[in-house]
Structure formats: C-alpha cells, structure tokens
Amino acid sequence: MEADMLGARYLARAGYDVGAMGGFLGKLEQHNRLDAALTDAPDPAARFNIMSTHPRTVDRIAQAIHLAGAAAGSGLRGRETYLIAIDGLLFGDALKDGMRKRRDFVHPGIGILFTVPPGYVLFNSPQAVVGRGPGKALIQFDMEAEKKAAKVGDLVAYLSRDWGRSLSLGGIERITVGGMEAVTGRGRDSTQEGTMDVRLVVIRDAQRRIFRLLFATPPAVTASQAEGLQRTTYSFRLLSAGEAAAIRPLRLRIVTVGAGDTRQTLADRLPFEKLRLEWFETLNGLAPDQPLAPGGKVKIIAE
C-alpha cells in the first residue's frame, strides 16, 4: 500500500491524472470477465475478490489515491494523442501464427482454412487451435511433425495405431476432404471434463503434410453437435496462392461515432463470433449504460 501511495503522489506531482491507474486496472478486470464469459468459466474478478485475503488491485489503487491526497481526474490523460498512436495497431494473431476471423481459422503460411459451427469460440496457440462450443464440446486442430509425417504410410494404420491408439477406435473409414485423402474414426475417452465421445480426422495433402482434427463432445450433446462438426470437417481446404496473399491481420481502428451509430451497430462491425457488444464495451472501457456521444472517438477491430 505504501508503494501505491508513493506512486500516486509522484504521478500527481508530474501533472498526470492518477485516477487513470484505477481506470486502467478496472479495464483489465473487465477483460478478465470477458475471457471468463467466452470460456464459460466463473468470473475471475469476483472469484479473486471473494477468495483473496487482500483487496483487489483496482480497489487497492483507489484507496492509495485517496490516502495520498491526490486529486483523481484533475491531471493530464492525453487521450487524443494516445488514440492517434494506437490507430492501426496489430490486434490478436499475427499472420505467421494463423488468424481467427469470426468462425473461420485461416493460416496463409500453411495455406489452410476451416470453419467451426455457430456458437464456437476459437483460441489460437503455437501448439494447437482450439474451438470451445456448447455443452463443453471441443474442437482441436494441429499438425503432425513434418519429419514424422513424411514417413507415414497408410493413414488408417497411422490413425488406429499411432495418433488414436489409446482410444480403441471404431467405425474407421476412408473419406475425401477438400480433394485430399482422409481417414476418420470414433472412440470414447475419460478426461478432466468427464466422459467424452471423440472423433478423429486425419487429412493428408500432396506435400504429405498431415492435418489433424479432434472433436470431443459429452455424450449428452454428441447428437446435437454431430452435423455441425461434420460440416467443420468438410469445410477444411487448402487456400490458393491468391487467397493466402489477400489475407490481412486484424488491427485496432479509431472511428468517429456518427449520428446514427449505437453501441450495437458499432459492435456488429467486430470480427468476433460471440459477445460482440461485450467486446466493444471492453475495448472502450464503457459501462453497460454509458451513452455514446456523436463525434466522439471509439475503438473497433477491423482489417
């Protein structure tokens, strides 16, 4: 607390608005709540506030400002300068890591595209792309290591004896996906999420690259998700050189609120599948009932 008080005093003496510290940390908590909503997890801000023996960081900063005697809201913020500086800033995934755009995952470097069903939210990492859907349904995409893929012979043997060997797969069949040879099979597994019905799909292109799709659904939702997940399988395809070259990363854009703009119309411009209004409010640090002023500046996400 003493360090917080000193920080508040130094910022006030330098002419800055010390209240912005609390506002910044409040926005971080708002983003944590959005992340929790996207993954159907408990509200992390509320959880930490209840379970912790210390005040939340945002509450601690507000208390430090009060004790330091600093007048919040009376200093410099430089909002216009800040907005100019961040306009065009890269948002989310870099092209080299592949990109999530609403329900699509596209990777210009690898040259692939697939689409997840409505209601699924994509998460991208260097290891895999994961889609989380209704009822704890899950999609995972990854690739076999290049050297190992080059040595794979028959895909049925690879699926049953290698990648899916722990699942005692049944219903194994050869299919064609996007003009490429593919094999699929199903099984059941016990996971931290409980018992899951699992379907594996292996796809191989002319370069002998092996792409892998895993679909996991609790038995109670397997039937309702089956058609959408099958559509995801057959949405998988290779990009043409022209399509790959045309992909652009998402960027933070600063726009002026028009006379007919509302929070919802601006939120609908965001390239997200779920919670677009919540995303817009979080990007702009808006409370749910806070109005927009025509002529004001707000942040959106666009190419």
C-alpha positions in Angstrom: 0.0 0.0 0.0 2.8 2.4 0.8 4.3 1.9 -2.6 0.9 2.6 -4.2 0.6 5.8 -2.3 4.1 7.0 -3.4 3.3 6.1 -7.0 0.1 8.1 -6.8 1.9 11.2 -5.3 4.6 11.1 -7.9 2.1 10.9 -10.8 0.1 13.8 -9.3 3.2 16.0 -8.9 4.1 15.3 -12.6 0.7 16.6 -13.7 -0.9 13.3 -14.6 -4.3 12.1 -13.8 -3.7 9.5 -11.1 -7.3 8.2 -11.4 -6.3 6.7 -14.7 -4.4 4.0 -12.8 -7.6 2.7 -11.3 -9.3 3.0 -14.6 -6.6 1.0 -16.4 -6.8 -1.8 -13.8 -10.6 -1.7 -14.0 -10.3 -2.3 -17.7 -8.1 -5.3 -17.1 -10.7 -6.8 -14.8 -13.4 -6.1 -17.4 -11.3 -8.0 -19.9 -10.8 -10.9 -17.5 -14.6 -11.1 -17.1 -15.0 -11.2 -20.9 -12.4 -14.0 -21.1 -14.3 -15.9 -18.5 -17.6 -15.4 -20.4 -16.0 -16.7 -23.6 -14.8 -19.9 -21.9 -17.9 -20.3 -19.7 -15.6 -20.0 -16.7 -16.5 -18.3 -13.4 -16.0 -14.5 -13.2 -12.3 -14.3 -12.3 -12.7 -10.8 -10.8 -15.4 -11.9 -8.5 -13.7 -15.1 -7.6 -10.4 -13.4 -6.6 -12.3 -10.7 -4.7 -14.1 -13.4 -2.6 -11.3 -15.8 -2.0 -8.4 -13.4 -1.6 -7.4 -12.1 1.8 -6.1 -8.9 0.1 -8.1 -6.2 -1.7 -8.3 -6.4 -5.5 -5.6 -4.4 -7.2 -8.1 -1.9 -8.6 -9.5 -1.3 -5.1 -6.1 -1.0 -3.6 -5.0 1.6 -6.1 -8.2 3.6 -5.5 -7.5 3.5 -1.8 -3.9 4.6 -2.3 -5.0 7.6 -4.3 -7.4 8.6 -1.5 -4.7 8.2 1.2 -2.1 10.0 -0.9 -4.4 13.1 -1.1 -4.1 13.1 -4.9 -6.9 14.6 -6.8 -8.1 12.0 -9.3 -9.3 13.3 -12.6 -7.5 16.6 -12.4 -4.4 15.8 -14.4 -3.3 15.0 -17.9 -4.5 12.0 -19.9 -3.5 12.8 -23.5 -6.4 10.8 -24.9 -6.3 12.3 -28.4 -2.5 11.7 -28.7 -3.0 8.1 -27.4 -5.7 7.3 -29.9 -3.6 8.6 -32.8 -0.7 6.5 -31.6 -2.7 3.2 -31.4 -4.7 3.6 -34.6 -3.7 0.6 -36.8 -2.1 -1.4 -34.0 -2.0 -5.1 -34.7 -4.7 -6.9 -32.7 -4.7 -10.6 -31.9 -3.0 -13.2 -34.1 -0.1 -12.4 -36.3 -0.3 -13.8 -39.9 2.6 -16.2 -39.2 0.5 -17.8 -36.5 -2.7 -18.1 -38.4 -5.8 -16.0 -37.8 -9.2 -16.3 -36.3 -12.0 -14.4 -38.0 -15.4 -15.0 -36.6 -15.8 -18.7 -37.1 -13.0 -19.2 -39.6 -9.4 -20.2 -38.9 -7.1 -19.2 -41.8 -3.4 -19.7 -42.0 -1.7 -18.1 -45.0 1.7 -19.6 -44.2 0.4 -23.2 -44.1 -2.3 -22.4 -46.7 -5.4 -23.8 -45.0 -8.9 -22.8 -43.9 -11.7 -24.4 -41.8 -14.9 -23.1 -40.2 -16.3 -24.1 -36.8 -20.0 -24.3 -36.1 -22.1 -21.4 -34.8 -21.6 -20.9 -31.1 -18.0 -22.0 -31.0 -15.2 -19.7 -30.0 -11.7 -20.2 -31.4 -8.5 -19.9 -29.3 -5.1 -20.0 -31.1 -1.7 -21.1 -29.6 1.6 -22.3 -31.2 0.6 -25.9 -30.3 -3.0 -26.1 -31.5 -6.1 -24.2 -32.4 -9.0 -25.0 -30.0 -12.7 -24.3 -30.5 -14.9 -24.3 -27.4 -18.6 -24.9 -28.0 -22.0 -25.5 -26.3 -22.1 -28.1 -23.6 -18.3 -28.4 -23.2 -18.0 -29.5 -26.8 -14.4 -29.1 -28.1 -12.6 -29.0 -31.5 -8.8 -29.2 -31.7 -6.7 -28.7 -34.8 -3.0 -29.4 -35.1 -0.4 -31.0 -37.5 1.9 -34.0 -37.2 5.6 -33.1 -37.1 7.0 -32.7 -40.6 9.6 -35.4 -40.3 7.2 -37.9 -38.9 4.5 -37.1 -41.4 6.9 -37.7 -44.3 7.4 -41.3 -43.0 3.7 -42.1 -42.6 2.4 -44.8 -45.0 -1.2 -45.9 -44.7 -3.4 -43.3 -43.0 -5.7 -46.0 -41.4 -2.7 -47.5 -39.7 -1.5 -44.1 -38.6 -4.9 -43.3 -37.1 -5.5 -46.6 -35.3 -2.0 -47.5 -34.2 -0.4 -44.1 -33.7 -2.5 -41.0 -33.0 -5.6 -42.8 -31.8 -4.1 -45.9 -30.3 -5.3 -45.1 -26.8 -9.0 -44.8 -27.9 -9.8 -48.3 -29.3 -11.2 -46.6 -32.4 -14.2 -48.0 -34.2 -16.0 -47.1 -37.4 -12.8 -46.2 -39.2 -13.4 -45.2 -42.8 -11.6 -43.5 -45.7 -13.1 -40.2 -46.8 -12.1 -37.3 -49.1 -11.8 -33.8 -47.6 -11.2 -30.8 -49.9 -9.9 -33.2 -52.6 -7.4 -34.7 -50.1 -7.2 -38.3 -48.8 -8.5 -38.6 -45.2 -9.4 -41.1 -42.6 -11.8 -40.8 -39.6 -12.7 -43.0 -36.6 -14.5 -42.6 -33.3 -14.0 -43.7 -29.7 -14.7 -42.7 -26.1 -12.3 -41.3 -23.5 -12.3 -40.2 -19.9 -11.0 -36.6 -19.4 -10.9 -33.9 -16.8 -14.2 -32.7 -18.3 -15.7 -36.2 -17.8 -16.6 -38.9 -20.4 -16.2 -37.7 -23.9 -17.2 -39.1 -27.3 -14.2 -38.5 -29.6 -14.0 -38.4 -33.3 -10.6 -38.1 -35.0 -10.0 -37.0 -38.6 -6.6 -37.2 -40.4 -6.1 -35.4 -43.7 -3.0 -35.6 -45.9 -2.2 -33.3 -48.8 0.0 -33.8 -51.9 3.0 -32.5 -49.9 2.5 -35.3 -47.4 1.6 -32.9 -44.7 -0.7 -34.4 -42.1 -3.5 -32.2 -40.6 -5.5 -33.5 -37.6 -8.9 -32.6 -36.3 -10.2 -33.8 -33.0 -13.8 -33.5 -32.0 -14.8 -34.2 -28.3 -18.4 -34.0 -27.1 -20.0 -35.1 -23.8 -22.4 -38.0 -24.7 -25.4 -35.8 -23.9 -24.6 -33.3 -26.6 -23.0 -35.6 -29.2 -26.1 -36.0 -31.3 -26.9 -32.3 -31.4 -23.4 -31.3 -32.4 -22.8 -34.1 -34.9 -24.0 -32.2 -38.1 -22.1 -29.0 -37.3 -18.9 -30.9 -36.5 -19.2 -32.9 -39.8 -19.6 -29.6 -41.6 -16.4 -28.4 -39.9 -14.6 -31.5 -41.3 -15.7 -30.9 -44.8 -15.0 -27.1 -44.6 -11.3 -27.9 -44.3 -9.5 -27.0 -47.5 -6.3 -25.6 -48.9 -6.0 -21.9 -49.9 -5.0 -20.8 -53.3 -1.9 -18.6 -53.6 -4.1 -15.6 -54.3 -6.4 -16.3 -51.3 -3.4 -16.6 -49.0 -1.8 -13.4 -50.2 -5.1 -11.5 -49.7 -5.4 -12.3 -46.0 -4.8 -9.3 -43.8 -4.3 -9.2 -40.0 -6.8 -7.6 -37.7 -5.9 -4.1 -36.4 -7.2 -1.7 -33.9 -9.0 1.2 -35.7 -10.2 4.5 -34.3 -13.5 5.7 -35.7 -15.8 8.7 -35.1 -19.2 8.0 -33.7 -21.9 9.0 -36.3 -25.3 10.4 -35.5 -27.0 7.1 -36.3 -24.4 4.9 -34.5 -25.3 2.9 -31.4 -23.2 0.6 -29.3 -24.7 -2.4 -31.1 -24.2 -1.1 -34.6 -20.5 -0.4 -33.9 -20.2 -3.7 -32.0 -21.6 -5.6 -35.0 -18.6 -4.5 -37.0 -16.3 -6.5 -34.8 -14.9 -9.8 -36.3 -16.0 -12.0 -33.4 -18.5 -14.8 -33.2 -19.8 -14.2 -29.7 -20.3 -11.3 -27.3 -19.5 -8.6 -29.8 -21.3 -5.9 -27.6 -19.2 -7.0 -24.6 -16.0 -6.8 -26.7 -16.9 -3.3 -27.8 -17.6 -2.2 -24.2 -14.3 -3.7 -23.0 -12.3 -2.2 -25.8 -13.6 1.2 -24.9 -13.9 0.9 -21.1 -17.7 1.5 -21.3 -20.2 0.8 -18.5 -23.3 -1.0 -19.8 -25.5 2.1 -19.5 -22.9 4.6 -20.7 -24.1 6.5 -23.8 -22.0 7.3 -26.9 -21.6 10.9 -28.0 -21.8 11.6 -31.7 -18.4 13.0 -32.9 -16.6 11.1 -30.2 -13.8 8.6 -30.9 -14.1 4.9 -30.2 -12.0 1.8 -30.8 -13.1 -1.1 -33.1 -11.3 -4.1 -34.7 -11.1 -4.4 -38.4 -8.7 -5.4 -41.2 
